[in-house]
Amino acid sequence: MIRRREPVPFAFVAEADRFRSNVTPPPRERASFGQMAGRWLLGLTIIAGLAGSLVIGMPALSSDQPSPETQQSQATDGH
Protein backbone atom coordinates (compact mmCIF):
# COMPACT_ATOMS: atom_id res chain seq x y z
CA MET A 1 0.00 0.00 0.00
CA ILE A 2 1.38 3.43 -0.96
CA ARG A 3 1.34 6.21 1.63
CA ARG A 4 0.30 9.57 0.30
CA ARG A 5 2.24 12.54 1.57
CA GLU A 6 1.51 16.17 1.25
CA PRO A 7 3.08 17.61 -1.86
CA VAL A 8 6.19 19.65 -1.09
CA PRO A 9 8.48 21.29 -3.60
CA PHE A 10 11.57 19.51 -2.30
CA ALA A 11 11.71 15.99 -0.94
CA PHE A 12 14.39 16.81 1.65
CA VAL A 13 12.06 19.31 3.31
CA ALA A 14 9.56 16.56 4.06
CA GLU A 15 12.23 14.32 5.51
CA ALA A 16 14.12 17.00 7.40
CA ASP A 17 12.54 16.11 10.75
CA ARG A 18 13.87 12.56 10.49
CA PHE A 19 17.37 13.40 9.31
CA ARG A 20 20.24 13.08 11.75
CA SER A 21 23.79 13.82 10.86
CA ASN A 22 26.54 11.46 11.91
CA VAL A 23 29.14 14.18 11.49
CA THR A 24 30.16 15.87 14.72
CA PRO A 25 31.57 19.39 14.59
CA PRO A 26 35.21 19.78 15.52
CA PRO A 27 35.90 20.68 19.15
CA ARG A 28 36.38 24.33 19.96
CA GLU A 29 39.94 25.46 20.36
CA ARG A 30 40.93 26.58 23.81
CA ALA A 31 41.66 30.26 24.16
CA SER A 32 45.32 31.12 24.55
CA PHE A 33 46.69 32.76 27.67
CA GLY A 34 46.88 36.11 25.89
CA GLN A 35 43.24 35.92 24.84
CA MET A 36 42.14 35.00 28.37
CA ALA A 37 44.19 37.81 29.86
CA GLY A 38 42.76 40.25 27.33
CA ARG A 39 39.19 39.25 28.19
CA TRP A 40 39.85 39.66 31.91
CA LEU A 41 41.51 43.02 31.35
CA LEU A 42 38.61 44.24 29.23
CA GLY A 43 36.10 43.11 31.87
CA LEU A 44 38.03 44.75 34.68
CA THR A 45 38.34 47.97 32.67
CA ILE A 46 34.59 48.10 32.08
CA ILE A 47 33.83 47.40 35.75
CA ALA A 48 36.36 50.00 36.90
CA GLY A 49 34.87 52.55 34.53
CA LEU A 50 31.37 51.95 35.84
CA ALA A 51 32.54 52.13 39.44
CA GLY A 52 34.54 55.29 38.77
CA SER A 53 31.63 57.02 37.09
CA LEU A 54 29.44 56.11 40.06
CA VAL A 55 31.97 57.53 42.53
CA ILE A 56 32.41 60.72 40.53
CA GLY A 57 28.67 61.12 39.97
CA MET A 58 27.59 60.58 43.60
CA PRO A 59 28.21 64.21 44.69
CA ALA A 60 25.88 65.40 41.95
CA LEU A 61 23.16 63.05 43.21
CA SER A 62 23.44 64.06 46.84
CA SER A 63 20.95 66.57 48.26
CA ASP A 64 23.25 68.44 50.66
CA GLN A 65 22.50 71.79 49.01
CA PRO A 66 19.19 73.47 49.78
CA SER A 67 16.54 73.05 47.15
CA PRO A 68 15.54 76.04 44.98
CA GLU A 69 12.16 76.25 46.74
CA THR A 70 13.76 77.00 50.13
CA GLN A 71 16.28 79.51 48.80
CA GLN A 72 15.24 83.15 48.85
CA SER A 73 15.90 85.21 45.82
CA GLN A 74 17.54 88.62 45.97
CA ALA A 75 14.33 90.21 44.74
CA THR A 76 12.46 89.23 47.91
CA ASP A 77 15.24 90.68 50.09
CA GLY A 78 14.68 94.15 48.63
CA HIS A 79 18.09 94.42 46.95
C-alpha positions in Angstrom: 0.0 0.0 0.0 1.4 3.4 -1.0 1.3 6.2 1.6 0.3 9.6 0.3 2.2 12.5 1.6 1.5 16.2 1.2 3.1 17.6 -1.9 6.2 19.7 -1.1 8.5 21.3 -3.6 11.6 19.5 -2.3 11.7 16.0 -0.9 14.4 16.8 1.6 12.1 19.3 3.3 9.6 16.6 4.1 12.2 14.3 5.5 14.1 17.0 7.4 12.5 16.1 10.7 13.9 12.6 10.5 17.4 13.4 9.3 20.2 13.1 11.7 23.8 13.8 10.9 26.5 11.5 11.9 29.1 14.2 11.5 30.2 15.9 14.7 31.6 19.4 14.6 35.2 19.8 15.5 35.9 20.7 19.1 36.4 24.3 20.0 39.9 25.5 20.4 40.9 26.6 23.8 41.7 30.3 24.2 45.3 31.1 24.6 46.7 32.8 27.7 46.9 36.1 25.9 43.2 35.9 24.8 42.1 35.0 28.4 44.2 37.8 29.9 42.8 40.3 27.3 39.2 39.3 28.2 39.8 39.7 31.9 41.5 43.0 31.3 38.6 44.2 29.2 36.1 43.1 31.9 38.0 44.8 34.7 38.3 48.0 32.7 34.6 48.1 32.1 33.8 47.4 35.8 36.4 50.0 36.9 34.9 52.6 34.5 31.4 52.0 35.8 32.5 52.1 39.4 34.5 55.3 38.8 31.6 57.0 37.1 29.4 56.1 40.1 32.0 57.5 42.5 32.4 60.7 40.5 28.7 61.1 40.0 27.6 60.6 43.6 28.2 64.2 44.7 25.9 65.4 42.0 23.2 63.1 43.2 23.4 64.1 46.8 21.0 66.6 48.3 23.3 68.4 50.7 22.5 71.8 49.0 19.2 73.5 49.8 16.5 73.0 47.1 15.5 76.0 45.0 12.2 76.3 46.7 13.8 77.0 50.1 16.3 79.5 48.8 15.2 83.1 48.8 15.9 85.2 45.8 17.5 88.6 46.0 14.3 90.2 44.7 12.5 89.2 47.9 15.2 90.7 50.1 14.7 94.1 48.6 18.1 94.4 47.0 
